[in-house]
Amino acid sequence: MIDMKTQAYFNTGEGDSLQPIDIGHRDYVCVVSADTAFWALVRKDRVSGTQNESSLLSEYCKKAKSFADEMHALRFKLRPSAVYFNPTDRCNLNCSYCYIPEDLRKSGTHMSAAKLLKALETLKGYFKSSLPREQKPQIIFHGAEPLLNKEAVFTAIDRYKKDFRFGVQTNGTLLDGDALEFLTSRDISIGLSLDGHTDSIADRLRRNWRGEGVSRKVKEVISRLKGYQNYSVICTVTRENVSSQVKIVELFHHMEVPICMLNPVRCTLPGGYRQKPSDEDAAAHYMSALDRAYQLYKKTGRKLVVANFANILISILAPTARRLMCDISPCGAGRCFFAVSSKGDMFPCSEFIGVKKFRGGNIFRDDIRAVLKTAAFRSVTERRIEDIAPCSRCAIRHFCGAPCPAEAWTINGRMDSRGAFCRFYEEQVRYAFRLIADNNTDAYLWDGWDKGTLTTFNLTGK
């Protein structure tokens, strides 16, 4: 904390570092304190005097410690409140970029209903002792394809509906009328995947084991979910569809999808890495898609929230209100959530399932608290952006987090390195600051996103 009894300036002596960054705006630049994630927008004709501007310096110094404490708590003091639970290793699809090894998807294990219920009972006990009474933990049935083990999953949902918030991430091909009625009547969060605005594009990426595309079935499910607000659709962005992101947004908006994600492909296995588009292509088409989502909102009054961008925007506006924890260092793996495989093995994140090095223990044999402290988990939870080059000197490091540790380890063989898509994240942050400069953020965010948040600093340097 800067001692206000002595003279202090930004960037010298005991003063904090305040770095100017070009956000591509005609009138404003942004100045950022990288350590605390404090920022201010400054008119370009005033930027030269900003670092010594007494009002900005004085007000910042009053809040600097609280900013630092808030960021430290967000990075190091959170406890797990969610579990990505794979009730089966198997999948009925063979997507070209899948991060789960093929042998697991072909012939892996189903978890029995009895074991699934036992695991949830264990998790119930753990969360009861680790979370505030009013906070209900979340279980996301994930995969592989969880609905291949539908009977066990649905039994578990009904048995523990008072104890957990449930979600199901599914490829959608097994969602018949009865399954949809079961999930929607219980307000279960549903996540679907569709990777193209045309069948020809989508089906090149997501196929069953016979090589047949499934996009028509997924679109049918999306149509049947019209009006249901607790679902989302993920589009995994690859070389195949990177240039059609605007068209994907148009399709999702037309089908009244409430929330989507345009996620760059994870590069944790060779199939994903081969599908990786360049950062420049990914960013350019992504920004065009965000522009299009805004245009459609202005035209129709109906939002299509692009959740992965909304999370970056919120990380700037209100860091503790972010919903996703991939874009921070350390990431949420092992800190905010962990993953359980069909055998009960515990991993920091689903991206690590199938990699023995990151197996921390087993939910049926080991104490959860002890597993969270194992070397397998600590290798992820202790991955700090300050130890990664060039991230350690990057002004926007706390809006990005150098994701993803699974990618970093797979691509580079070590954790103290970047994952993929550094430039892509840079451009997202610049785009977000331009929206803030133009006072145009709410169109990109969930309604009520700021419920419970407080304004702690209101001097922008404008």
BELBELHU-V155733 format. One line per field, one symbol per residue. psi: psi as a letter, one per 20 degrees, with the letter a starting at -180 (. if undefined). burial: b if it has 24 or more other ideal C-beta (glycine too) atoms within 12 Angstrom, else e. Layout:
psi: ???
burial: ???
This chain:
psi: ppoiiqpqqqjqciqqpoppqpjkqhhqrqppohhijqqqppqhiihhigijphgggghghhighhgghghgghhiiqqpjqpoooiqiqqjrmqhjqipqhhghgkaqppqhghghgghgghggghhiiqqhioprppopaaaohiilgggghggghhkhihqpqqpoqiiijnaggggggghijlpppprppjqiqhhghihhoqaijjpqjhhgghggghijpipilrrppoppahhjhikhghgggggghjkphprpnpqppkiqhgghhjprqgggggghghhhgghhgghghhijpqopnhhghhgghhggnhiiqhqkhlqpqaipighrrqpriijqpqhqhhipiohhjoiaphihqpghhgijrhgghhgijophijppjhhjphkhjigjlrqhhgggggijqhlrqbrkghghghggggghhgghjllhhijqqpjhjpiqqoipkoij.
burial: ebeeeeebbbeeeebbbbbbbebebeebbbbbbbbbbbbbbbeeeebeebbebeebbeebbebbeebbebbeebbeebbbbbbbbbbbbbbbbbbbbbbbbeebbeebbbbeeebbbbbbebbbebbeeeeeeeeebbbbbbbbbbbbbbbbbbebbeebeebbbbbbbbbbbbbeeebbebbbebebbbbbbbbbbeeebbbbbbbeeeeebbbebbbebbebbeebeebbbbbbbbbbbbbbbbbbbbbbbebbbbbbbbbbbbbbbebbbebbbebebbbbbbbbbbbbbbebbeeeeebbbbbbbbbbbbbbbbbbbbbbbbbbbbbbbbbbbbbbbbbbbbbbbbbbbbbeebbbbbbbeeebeebbebebbebbbbbbbeebeebeebbbbbbbbbbbbbbbbbbeeebbbbbbbbbbbbbbbbbbbbbbbeeebebbbbeebeeeeeeebebbbb
